[in-house]
Amino acid sequence: MDLKFKRKNKTLIILVAGEIDHHSSKELRSKTESALEQMGGRNIIFGFQEVTFMDSAGIGVMIGRYKQVQSLGGRIAIACPNEKIEEMIQLSGLSRLLPTFVSLDAAIAYAEGRKSDAV
C-alpha cells in the first residue's frame, strides 16, 4: 500500500494505492491519525482510485476514522472507488457513514459543506 497526503483548507486528502487489508490497515490508521493531528484539520477524503482490494480490516479503519472526524465536527468521504470497492462499501453498510463520490472535487465540495452529489 502506498499513501500520499495532501491538504486543502481544513481537509486532509489521502490518496491510497494498493490493498487495504489486515497487513496494511494499521499503517493506514496510524498515518491518517498522525497527519490529521499535524495539520489541525477536521475533514478527511480518502482517494480510492488506485485501491485494488479492501477487506474487513479496511472497513474497520474507515469506521474508526469516521468516529475520529465526527468528534472533531468534521466530514469524511471516499472518492473514486472502483466498482468492486464500491460494491463492498455498499454491502458492508459503510456507505451509511461515508458517502462515496465519483470525483475528488465532488468529495472535497462535500467536506467543505458545498453542494455535491454522492454516488
Rosetta constraint file for C-alpha pairs under 8 A:
AtomPair CA 1 CA 16 HARMONIC 7.05 0.50
AtomPair CA 1 CA 17 HARMONIC 5.55 0.50
AtomPair CA 1 CA 18 HARMONIC 4.56 0.50
AtomPair CA 1 CA 19 HARMONIC 5.65 0.50
AtomPair CA 1 CA 20 HARMONIC 6.97 0.50
AtomPair CA 1 CA 24 HARMONIC 6.55 0.50
AtomPair CA 2 CA 16 HARMONIC 5.91 0.50
AtomPair CA 2 CA 17 HARMONIC 5.04 0.50
AtomPair CA 2 CA 18 HARMONIC 6.51 0.50
AtomPair CA 3 CA 14 HARMONIC 6.61 0.50
AtomPair CA 3 CA 15 HARMONIC 5.71 0.50
AtomPair CA 3 CA 16 HARMONIC 4.91 0.50
AtomPair CA 3 CA 17 HARMONIC 6.53 0.50
AtomPair CA 3 CA 28 HARMONIC 7.83 0.50
AtomPair CA 4 CA 14 HARMONIC 5.70 0.50
AtomPair CA 4 CA 15 HARMONIC 5.05 0.50
AtomPair CA 4 CA 16 HARMONIC 6.72 0.50
AtomPair CA 5 CA 12 HARMONIC 7.02 0.50
AtomPair CA 5 CA 13 HARMONIC 5.78 0.50
AtomPair CA 5 CA 14 HARMONIC 4.75 0.50
AtomPair CA 5 CA 15 HARMONIC 6.42 0.50
AtomPair CA 5 CA 35 HARMONIC 7.72 0.50
AtomPair CA 6 CA 12 HARMONIC 6.00 0.50
AtomPair CA 6 CA 13 HARMONIC 4.99 0.50
AtomPair CA 6 CA 14 HARMONIC 6.47 0.50
AtomPair CA 7 CA 11 HARMONIC 5.77 0.50
AtomPair CA 7 CA 12 HARMONIC 4.79 0.50
AtomPair CA 7 CA 13 HARMONIC 5.82 0.50
AtomPair CA 7 CA 39 HARMONIC 7.83 0.50
AtomPair CA 8 CA 12 HARMONIC 6.61 0.50
AtomPair CA 8 CA 13 HARMONIC 7.42 0.50
AtomPair CA 9 CA 41 HARMONIC 7.81 0.50
AtomPair CA 10 CA 39 HARMONIC 7.98 0.50
AtomPair CA 10 CA 40 HARMONIC 7.36 0.50
AtomPair CA 10 CA 41 HARMONIC 4.38 0.50
AtomPair CA 10 CA 42 HARMONIC 5.94 0.50
AtomPair CA 10 CA 43 HARMONIC 6.29 0.50
AtomPair CA 11 CA 41 HARMONIC 5.81 0.50
AtomPair CA 11 CA 42 HARMONIC 6.35 0.50
AtomPair CA 11 CA 43 HARMONIC 4.52 0.50
AtomPair CA 11 CA 44 HARMONIC 5.58 0.50
AtomPair CA 11 CA 45 HARMONIC 7.13 0.50
AtomPair CA 11 CA 108 HARMONIC 7.52 0.50
AtomPair CA 11 CA 111 HARMONIC 7.06 0.50
AtomPair CA 11 CA 112 HARMONIC 7.67 0.50
AtomPair CA 12 CA 35 HARMONIC 7.74 0.50
AtomPair CA 12 CA 36 HARMONIC 6.54 0.50
AtomPair CA 12 CA 39 HARMONIC 7.80 0.50
AtomPair CA 12 CA 41 HARMONIC 6.67 0.50
AtomPair CA 12 CA 42 HARMONIC 7.72 0.50
AtomPair CA 12 CA 43 HARMONIC 6.02 0.50
AtomPair CA 12 CA 44 HARMONIC 4.79 0.50
AtomPair CA 12 CA 45 HARMONIC 6.25 0.50
AtomPair CA 13 CA 44 HARMONIC 5.89 0.50
AtomPair CA 13 CA 45 HARMONIC 4.79 0.50
AtomPair CA 13 CA 46 HARMONIC 6.03 0.50
AtomPair CA 13 CA 47 HARMONIC 7.01 0.50
AtomPair CA 14 CA 32 HARMONIC 7.81 0.50
AtomPair CA 14 CA 44 HARMONIC 7.41 0.50
AtomPair CA 14 CA 45 HARMONIC 6.18 0.50
AtomPair CA 14 CA 46 HARMONIC 4.91 0.50
AtomPair CA 14 CA 47 HARMONIC 5.85 0.50
AtomPair CA 15 CA 46 HARMONIC 6.01 0.50
AtomPair CA 15 CA 47 HARMONIC 4.47 0.50
AtomPair CA 15 CA 48 HARMONIC 6.50 0.50
AtomPair CA 15 CA 49 HARMONIC 7.88 0.50
AtomPair CA 16 CA 46 HARMONIC 6.99 0.50
AtomPair CA 16 CA 47 HARMONIC 5.96 0.50
AtomPair CA 16 CA 48 HARMONIC 5.65 0.50
AtomPair CA 16 CA 49 HARMONIC 7.57 0.50
AtomPair CA 16 CA 50 HARMONIC 6.35 0.50
AtomPair CA 16 CA 51 HARMONIC 6.16 0.50
AtomPair CA 17 CA 48 HARMONIC 7.06 0.50
AtomPair CA 17 CA 49 HARMONIC 7.48 0.50
AtomPair CA 17 CA 50 HARMONIC 4.47 0.50
AtomPair CA 17 CA 51 HARMONIC 4.85 0.50
AtomPair CA 17 CA 52 HARMONIC 7.41 0.50
AtomPair CA 18 CA 50 HARMONIC 6.22 0.50
AtomPair CA 18 CA 51 HARMONIC 4.80 0.50
AtomPair CA 18 CA 52 HARMONIC 5.33 0.50
AtomPair CA 18 CA 53 HARMONIC 6.94 0.50
AtomPair CA 19 CA 24 HARMONIC 7.33 0.50
AtomPair CA 19 CA 51 HARMONIC 5.88 0.50
AtomPair CA 19 CA 52 HARMONIC 5.51 0.50
AtomPair CA 19 CA 53 HARMONIC 4.67 0.50
AtomPair CA 19 CA 54 HARMONIC 5.94 0.50
AtomPair CA 20 CA 24 HARMONIC 5.62 0.50
AtomPair CA 20 CA 25 HARMONIC 5.82 0.50
AtomPair CA 20 CA 51 HARMONIC 7.41 0.50
AtomPair CA 20 CA 53 HARMONIC 6.07 0.50
AtomPair CA 20 CA 54 HARMONIC 4.65 0.50
AtomPair CA 20 CA 55 HARMONIC 6.64 0.50
AtomPair CA 20 CA 57 HARMONIC 7.49 0.50
AtomPair CA 20 CA 58 HARMONIC 5.27 0.50
AtomPair CA 21 CA 25 HARMONIC 5.62 0.50
AtomPair CA 21 CA 53 HARMONIC 7.51 0.50
AtomPair CA 21 CA 54 HARMONIC 5.69 0.50
AtomPair CA 21 CA 55 HARMONIC 5.31 0.50
AtomPair CA 21 CA 56 HARMONIC 7.34 0.50
AtomPair CA 21 CA 57 HARMONIC 5.59 0.50
AtomPair CA 21 CA 58 HARMONIC 5.59 0.50
AtomPair CA 22 CA 26 HARMONIC 7.43 0.50
AtomPair CA 22 CA 55 HARMONIC 7.52 0.50
AtomPair CA 22 CA 56 HARMONIC 7.97 0.50
AtomPair CA 22 CA 57 HARMONIC 5.21 0.50
AtomPair CA 22 CA 58 HARMONIC 7.21 0.50
AtomPair CA 24 CA 28 HARMONIC 6.36 0.50
AtomPair CA 25 CA 29 HARMONIC 6.06 0.50
AtomPair CA 25 CA 57 HARMONIC 6.19 0.50
AtomPair CA 25 CA 58 HARMONIC 5.75 0.50
AtomPair CA 25 CA 61 HARMONIC 6.48 0.50
AtomPair CA 26 CA 30 HARMONIC 6.13 0.50
AtomPair CA 27 CA 31 HARMONIC 5.93 0.50
AtomPair CA 28 CA 32 HARMONIC 5.89 0.50
AtomPair CA 28 CA 61 HARMONIC 7.57 0.50
AtomPair CA 29 CA 33 HARMONIC 6.17 0.50
AtomPair CA 29 CA 61 HARMONIC 5.98 0.50
AtomPair CA 29 CA 65 HARMONIC 7.66 0.50
AtomPair CA 30 CA 34 HARMONIC 6.11 0.50
AtomPair CA 31 CA 35 HARMONIC 5.99 0.50
AtomPair CA 32 CA 36 HARMONIC 6.07 0.50
AtomPair CA 33 CA 37 HARMONIC 6.15 0.50
AtomPair CA 33 CA 65 HARMONIC 7.90 0.50
AtomPair CA 34 CA 38 HARMONIC 6.10 0.50
AtomPair CA 35 CA 39 HARMONIC 6.13 0.50
AtomPair CA 36 CA 40 HARMONIC 6.05 0.50
AtomPair CA 36 CA 41 HARMONIC 5.82 0.50
AtomPair CA 36 CA 42 HARMONIC 7.18 0.50
AtomPair CA 36 CA 44 HARMONIC 8.00 0.50
AtomPair CA 37 CA 41 HARMONIC 7.14 0.50
AtomPair CA 42 CA 69 HARMONIC 5.99 0.50
AtomPair CA 42 CA 72 HARMONIC 5.69 0.50
AtomPair CA 42 CA 73 HARMONIC 6.83 0.50
AtomPair CA 42 CA 74 HARMONIC 4.80 0.50
AtomPair CA 42 CA 75 HARMONIC 7.16 0.50
AtomPair CA 43 CA 69 HARMONIC 6.28 0.50
AtomPair CA 43 CA 74 HARMONIC 4.87 0.50
AtomPair CA 43 CA 75 HARMONIC 4.84 0.50
AtomPair CA 43 CA 76 HARMONIC 5.61 0.50
AtomPair CA 43 CA 111 HARMONIC 6.15 0.50
AtomPair CA 44 CA 69 HARMONIC 7.38 0.50
AtomPair CA 44 CA 75 HARMONIC 6.57 0.50
AtomPair CA 44 CA 76 HARMONIC 4.75 0.50
AtomPair CA 44 CA 77 HARMONIC 6.63 0.50
AtomPair CA 44 CA 111 HARMONIC 7.52 0.50
AtomPair CA 45 CA 76 HARMONIC 5.68 0.50
AtomPair CA 45 CA 77 HARMONIC 5.03 0.50
AtomPair CA 45 CA 78 HARMONIC 5.69 0.50
AtomPair CA 45 CA 79 HARMONIC 6.87 0.50
AtomPair CA 45 CA 104 HARMONIC 7.96 0.50
AtomPair CA 45 CA 107 HARMONIC 6.70 0.50
AtomPair CA 45 CA 108 HARMONIC 6.96 0.50
AtomPair CA 45 CA 111 HARMONIC 7.59 0.50
AtomPair CA 46 CA 76 HARMONIC 7.98 0.50
AtomPair CA 46 CA 77 HARMONIC 6.39 0.50
AtomPair CA 46 CA 78 HARMONIC 4.76 0.50
AtomPair CA 46 CA 79 HARMONIC 6.02 0.50
AtomPair CA 47 CA 78 HARMONIC 6.05 0.50
AtomPair CA 47 CA 79 HARMONIC 4.81 0.50
AtomPair CA 47 CA 80 HARMONIC 6.17 0.50
AtomPair CA 47 CA 81 HARMONIC 7.60 0.50
AtomPair CA 47 CA 104 HARMONIC 6.76 0.50
AtomPair CA 48 CA 78 HARMONIC 6.73 0.50
AtomPair CA 48 CA 79 HARMONIC 5.86 0.50
AtomPair CA 48 CA 80 HARMONIC 5.37 0.50
AtomPair CA 48 CA 81 HARMONIC 4.91 0.50
AtomPair CA 48 CA 82 HARMONIC 7.54 0.50
AtomPair CA 49 CA 79 HARMONIC 7.21 0.50
AtomPair CA 49 CA 80 HARMONIC 4.81 0.50
AtomPair CA 49 CA 81 HARMONIC 5.44 0.50
AtomPair CA 49 CA 82 HARMONIC 6.53 0.50
AtomPair CA 51 CA 81 HARMONIC 7.30 0.50
AtomPair CA 51 CA 82 HARMONIC 7.69 0.50
AtomPair CA 51 CA 85 HARMONIC 7.81 0.50
AtomPair CA 52 CA 85 HARMONIC 7.68 0.50
AtomPair CA 53 CA 85 HARMONIC 6.89 0.50
AtomPair CA 54 CA 58 HARMONIC 5.56 0.50
AtomPair CA 54 CA 59 HARMONIC 7.38 0.50
AtomPair CA 54 CA 85 HARMONIC 6.89 0.50
AtomPair CA 55 CA 59 HARMONIC 6.60 0.50
AtomPair CA 56 CA 60 HARMONIC 6.16 0.50
AtomPair CA 57 CA 61 HARMONIC 6.37 0.50
AtomPair CA 58 CA 62 HARMONIC 6.35 0.50
AtomPair CA 59 CA 63 HARMONIC 6.26 0.50
AtomPair CA 59 CA 89 HARMONIC 7.96 0.50
AtomPair CA 59 CA 94 HARMONIC 7.24 0.50
AtomPair CA 60 CA 64 HARMONIC 6.16 0.50
AtomPair CA 61 CA 65 HARMONIC 6.21 0.50
AtomPair CA 62 CA 66 HARMONIC 6.12 0.50
AtomPair CA 63 CA 67 HARMONIC 6.36 0.50
AtomPair CA 63 CA 94 HARMONIC 7.52 0.50
AtomPair CA 63 CA 97 HARMONIC 7.73 0.50
AtomPair CA 64 CA 68 HARMONIC 6.29 0.50
AtomPair CA 65 CA 69 HARMONIC 6.06 0.50
AtomPair CA 65 CA 76 HARMONIC 7.97 0.50
AtomPair CA 66 CA 70 HARMONIC 6.05 0.50
AtomPair CA 66 CA 75 HARMONIC 7.90 0.50
AtomPair CA 66 CA 76 HARMONIC 6.34 0.50
AtomPair CA 66 CA 97 HARMONIC 7.18 0.50
AtomPair CA 66 CA 98 HARMONIC 7.37 0.50
AtomPair CA 67 CA 71 HARMONIC 6.25 0.50
AtomPair CA 68 CA 72 HARMONIC 6.70 0.50
AtomPair CA 69 CA 73 HARMONIC 6.35 0.50
AtomPair CA 69 CA 74 HARMONIC 5.16 0.50
AtomPair CA 69 CA 75 HARMONIC 6.22 0.50
AtomPair CA 69 CA 76 HARMONIC 6.75 0.50
AtomPair CA 70 CA 74 HARMONIC 5.62 0.50
AtomPair CA 70 CA 75 HARMONIC 6.87 0.50
AtomPair CA 74 CA 111 HARMONIC 7.50 0.50
AtomPair CA 75 CA 110 HARMONIC 7.87 0.50
AtomPair CA 75 CA 111 HARMONIC 5.24 0.50
AtomPair CA 76 CA 98 HARMONIC 6.11 0.50
AtomPair CA 76 CA 99 HARMONIC 7.72 0.50
AtomPair CA 76 CA 111 HARMONIC 6.51 0.50
AtomPair CA 77 CA 98 HARMONIC 4.92 0.50
AtomPair CA 77 CA 99 HARMONIC 5.17 0.50
AtomPair CA 77 CA 100 HARMONIC 5.87 0.50
AtomPair CA 77 CA 101 HARMONIC 7.61 0.50
AtomPair CA 77 CA 107 HARMONIC 6.25 0.50
AtomPair CA 77 CA 111 HARMONIC 7.37 0.50
AtomPair CA 78 CA 98 HARMONIC 6.60 0.50
AtomPair CA 78 CA 99 HARMONIC 6.33 0.50
AtomPair CA 78 CA 100 HARMONIC 4.68 0.50
AtomPair CA 78 CA 101 HARMONIC 6.33 0.50
AtomPair CA 78 CA 107 HARMONIC 6.97 0.50
AtomPair CA 79 CA 100 HARMONIC 5.59 0.50
AtomPair CA 79 CA 101 HARMONIC 4.75 0.50
AtomPair CA 79 CA 102 HARMONIC 5.90 0.50
AtomPair CA 79 CA 103 HARMONIC 5.63 0.50
AtomPair CA 79 CA 104 HARMONIC 5.26 0.50
AtomPair CA 79 CA 106 HARMONIC 7.95 0.50
AtomPair CA 79 CA 107 HARMONIC 5.92 0.50
AtomPair CA 80 CA 100 HARMONIC 7.38 0.50
AtomPair CA 80 CA 101 HARMONIC 6.05 0.50
AtomPair CA 80 CA 102 HARMONIC 4.80 0.50
AtomPair CA 80 CA 103 HARMONIC 5.52 0.50
AtomPair CA 80 CA 104 HARMONIC 6.82 0.50
AtomPair CA 81 CA 85 HARMONIC 5.66 0.50
AtomPair CA 81 CA 86 HARMONIC 5.54 0.50
AtomPair CA 81 CA 100 HARMONIC 7.49 0.50
AtomPair CA 81 CA 101 HARMONIC 7.91 0.50
AtomPair CA 81 CA 102 HARMONIC 7.40 0.50
AtomPair CA 82 CA 86 HARMONIC 6.00 0.50
AtomPair CA 83 CA 87 HARMONIC 6.13 0.50
AtomPair CA 84 CA 88 HARMONIC 6.47 0.50
AtomPair CA 85 CA 89 HARMONIC 6.20 0.50
AtomPair CA 86 CA 90 HARMONIC 6.21 0.50
AtomPair CA 86 CA 100 HARMONIC 7.88 0.50
AtomPair CA 87 CA 91 HARMONIC 6.06 0.50
AtomPair CA 88 CA 92 HARMONIC 5.90 0.50
AtomPair CA 89 CA 93 HARMONIC 6.33 0.50
AtomPair CA 89 CA 94 HARMONIC 5.19 0.50
AtomPair CA 89 CA 95 HARMONIC 5.67 0.50
AtomPair CA 90 CA 94 HARMONIC 6.32 0.50
AtomPair CA 90 CA 95 HARMONIC 5.45 0.50
AtomPair CA 93 CA 97 HARMONIC 7.77 0.50
AtomPair CA 94 CA 98 HARMONIC 6.07 0.50
AtomPair CA 95 CA 99 HARMONIC 5.36 0.50
AtomPair CA 95 CA 100 HARMONIC 7.02 0.50
AtomPair CA 99 CA 118 HARMONIC 5.88 0.50
AtomPair CA 99 CA 119 HARMONIC 7.42 0.50
AtomPair CA 100 CA 107 HARMONIC 7.42 0.50
AtomPair CA 100 CA 118 HARMONIC 5.47 0.50
AtomPair CA 100 CA 119 HARMONIC 5.53 0.50
AtomPair CA 101 CA 106 HARMONIC 6.19 0.50
AtomPair CA 101 CA 107 HARMONIC 5.64 0.50
AtomPair CA 101 CA 117 HARMONIC 7.17 0.50
AtomPair CA 101 CA 118 HARMONIC 4.89 0.50
AtomPair CA 101 CA 119 HARMONIC 5.13 0.50
AtomPair CA 102 CA 106 HARMONIC 7.21 0.50
AtomPair CA 102 CA 118 HARMONIC 7.61 0.50
AtomPair CA 102 CA 119 HARMONIC 6.39 0.50
AtomPair CA 103 CA 107 HARMONIC 6.50 0.50
AtomPair CA 104 CA 108 HARMONIC 6.16 0.50
AtomPair CA 105 CA 109 HARMONIC 6.15 0.50
AtomPair CA 106 CA 110 HARMONIC 6.30 0.50
AtomPair CA 106 CA 116 HARMONIC 5.58 0.50
AtomPair CA 106 CA 117 HARMONIC 7.19 0.50
AtomPair CA 106 CA 118 HARMONIC 7.97 0.50
AtomPair CA 107 CA 111 HARMONIC 6.25 0.50
AtomPair CA 107 CA 116 HARMONIC 7.30 0.50
AtomPair CA 107 CA 118 HARMONIC 7.97 0.50
AtomPair CA 108 CA 112 HARMONIC 6.12 0.50
AtomPair CA 109 CA 113 HARMONIC 6.23 0.50
AtomPair CA 109 CA 114 HARMONIC 4.89 0.50
AtomPair CA 109 CA 115 HARMONIC 6.54 0.50
AtomPair CA 109 CA 116 HARMONIC 6.07 0.50
AtomPair CA 110 CA 114 HARMONIC 5.43 0.50
AtomPair CA 110 CA 115 HARMONIC 6.24 0.50
AtomPair CA 110 CA 116 HARMONIC 5.46 0.50
